[in-house]
Amino acid sequence: MTEDVDVVVPAPLRFLLPGRDRHRGVRRMRFDPDATVAHVVQAAGVPLTEVGEVRVDGQLLPLSARTRPGAVLEIGPVPRPQPVPSGGFLLDVGLGTLARRLRLLGLDAAWSNDAEDADLAARAVAEERVLLTQDRGLLMRRGVPGALVRGSRPDDQLADVLDRFAPSLAPLTRCTACGARLEPVPKADVADRLPPGTRRTFDDFSRCPACGRVYWRGAHARRIDELVAAARRR
């Protein structure tokens, strides 16, 4: 009997495998009597955050189960949509544009351009946020509630997150700079901060109570409307 274990990966997750294994969607792993199903799956390159059901020789087993020599592990993708955790989203340093777009749609999306991996993992747990990242190693930290974001372009990344979580949208209600909820503000209270053309043309304004940034429907309104419409269609 062979001492190897075959890990069968479905098409949506095959990009996580080494190039030589992607076509077949199977990665052969050396059997380890001490390894759990979870260990084998992650050793094959698939973070547990991306895994739904796992069957071993056709039998549905928990991730804590052990494998056996010659076993075939079949991975199922995580079901979509998933509920958004109560704390909202937390994005790693490489997803700043995605964070701004999520905020534009009214979603709670925390982000910092200098957060360390350990801090992100701890914050996700402490604040009950789902950590959005393209770093598999970060998702493989024990206990991190996360999701691997697909796509190299912000449009594709946004589409993936909206498809995976199907969150309720509240466009133009959050500050795109810091994520706080915007509050209506009288024009007179911010008039001294407005360009002359804006002061003459617009009457409705919002202000961020956290960072003080002022918002109005300006030259980018059409682009914003298109982004919101596309998100709602998805």
Helices and strands as residue ranges (DSSP letters): E 4-8, G 11-16, H 19-22, E 26-30, H 37-43, G 48-50, E 51-56, E 59-60, E 72-77, E 89-91, G 93-95, H 96-104, E 109-111, H 117-126, E 130-133, H 136-139, E 146-148, H 154-165, E 183-185, H 187-190, G 191-193, H 196-201, E 205-207, E 214-215, H 221-233
